[in-house]
Amino acid sequence: MKEFDRDTQIARLIYHRCMAIMKFTLDLEEYSYKDKGRNDSRYKFFKKQLMQNTYDNIRGLLAELEDMGVVNPTDYPEDVKDGYKDTSSGGSGYLNADRFNAWVKREISAGNR
């Protein structure tokens, strides 16, 4: 599988956006427990549930995109639960499939970016 511009790796984009939303949600929730913040047991429960749900849904979406032929698993081990990585996949564990890369390249060449 050929690598393409990191900015066009669909799994990386999806993963990073979902992680940013999760982080924002956790920060907002932590703020709501002014006295104890992240040490509050209610926050800890919320965080655990939100993180597990987010990771499961990202994995499910990426598996669906793999079934559609849009992405393929990386040749190196990565899991969304491990956080951001300085790789083309960004920690998602997936890279664009060659066919999808070809489509992206055609669209960018046509000025459709």
C-alpha angles and dihedrals in degrees: 000000000000119000119235133190110314089229091065098048100117095199090051091050093048094044096048092046092050091047091050090051091048092050092048090049092049092049090050092048092047090053090055089065095061097169101049104009112181091001092066111107091223090056092048090053092047091049093050092049095044094048095048092046092048094048093047092050094047090050090048094049093047091049089053090050088050090052088052091052095246098116138018130204116264121255088238127064115264133153128190090234090065093068134227118348131192092239133108089260091050093221096308094111093231139091130193115278115244092250092053091046089054091052092048091049091051092049093049091046089052090054094252099133 
